[in-house]
Amino acid sequence: MIKPMSEKAKLPLYCKSLNSKTFGVPFRTTAEEIARFIFNRLKHDEQLSISSIRLWETPTSFCEYQE
């Protein structure tokens, strides 16, 4: 039996089909929220060992997210 794709799984495929480098997210796009979003997407990849994400806003300003 083939399970239907979740809405989360459809989004990257949809964006790729548009040949777009941008997509919408259901949250306010602060650096902190984007860092958390990236972390949560990558932590489920079994080929990666991730402990934190550092997102640079400017050459001297960044935020870091970890669990």
N, C-alpha and C positions, 0 to 999 in steps of 0.2 A: 504494500500500500504506500503510495506516495503522499507525504504530508504537504499541505499547502504552505507556501512561504509566509513568514510573518511579515508584517508591515515594515519592521526594522530591516529585514533582509532584502526587501524589495527596493528600498531607497537607493542604495549604492548602484544596483543594477539599472535602475531607472536613470540615474544621473549619468552613468556610463553610456547608456543608449542615446542620451542627448549630446554626448561629447562635450560635457560641461564640467568646469572645474569648481562650480559653485552649487550649493543646494541649501534649502531651508532647514531650519532646526526649530523645535518647539520650545525654545528658551531664549532668554535675552543673551545676546552674543558678547558677553564680557570675556576677557582673557581667562578668568577663572573658570567660567562655565565651559568654554571651549576646551581648556586643558582637561577638565573632568570628563567631557564627552569623548575626547581622544583616548584618554586612559581607559575608560569603560569599554570602548570599542576594541582596544588592543589587548586587554587583559584576558579575553576569552580565546585568543589565538594560542594554541598549544605549542606552536613553534617559537613563541616569544617568552622571555622571562622579564617581565616589566615590574618595576617597583615604584617608579614615579615618572611624571611628565613635566618638563620645563618648557614653557612657551614664552618666547621673547616677544615683547611688544615693541621695543625700541632697542638700540644698541646697548642701553644701560638699564633697561627695565624689563623684568620678567615675573611670571608667577609660576609656582610649582604645585602640582597636585600629586598626592600619594595616599594610599590607604594603609 
